[in-house]
Amino acid sequence: MRLFTPAACSLIALSCAAQADAQVVSFDNSDGVFAWTPSYVIGVPVLMPKTLDLTLSPSDNQVSLSEPFRSFSVTSDTPSTSSQTLFERVVGYDKNGRAQIAKGQLHQVGGDSSFIAKTFQSGDQIGPNDTYDRSSALWTHSFSNTNRLVGDRNTIGVRFATDETGESYHYGYIALEWKQDFEFIAIDGFPITLSLYQPVAWAYETTPDTPIMVPDDPCLADVNGDGMATPADFTAWINAYNNNLPTCDQNGDNACTPTDFTAWVNNFNSGC
């Protein structure tokens, strides 16, 4: 039986991190409330179309209809010949293309480089200086190279129109985390590997035409996902511990154990 209680908080020396920029709205989806899920079509794994609205929380994305000019969904192209490249894309959902993805050539193996999404690192700014496209590949696998191209975690830049005129934009990001690989044989007999990435966080700048900065790596101590490390996160960690939630794991051993209590204290006192 798990015995941690909030009363233990009084025994810990706590330090609070600075609050997040008030003009940036961010959402934490590390628990996977919202997910792009795989299905199979004649033995081929494809991602089920599902819309992610950057202005909604993970739970609201599950139940609400999204505004078309601020939304993204997933599609897949499954090639039938070895000369083609398997693309998985995040697609601006609006038919006029006002929801768009920053594009570049950072992760290309074959195919058309104009459909390669640009990935951003901590401290990078996403804004008007980037080039955007409605449909961009996040990761690709050629038939001769099945290595994942964007690693375990990466962040893509996005923008969506402030209204239906498409003359002004909000800028944001989607942080993607690798979940699993699917290996299958194509109809021509060639093996293919598809990497499934899930959005673990997203955010946007509320001030029109203002760049947004990619934050540092996720703050493990911010268990309740409000963008700050505060004593309230201790209560949230206790809940995560008692319910064996992913945010309980503070030491990265892929398990929820009492040792994560000490790890949370260390992460908290290190700040975010």
PyMOL commands that set and color helices and strands:
alter all, ss='L'
color gray80, all
select helices_A, chain A and resi 6-11+58-63+68-70+113-115+232-242+246-248+259-270
alter helices_A, ss='H'
color red, helices_A
select strands_A, chain A and resi 24-28+38-41+44-47+52-53+71-77+85-92+100-102+119-120+125-126+132-133+135-142+153-161+169-185+191-205+212-213
alter strands_A, ss='S'
color yellow, strands_A
deselect
rebuild
show_as cartoon
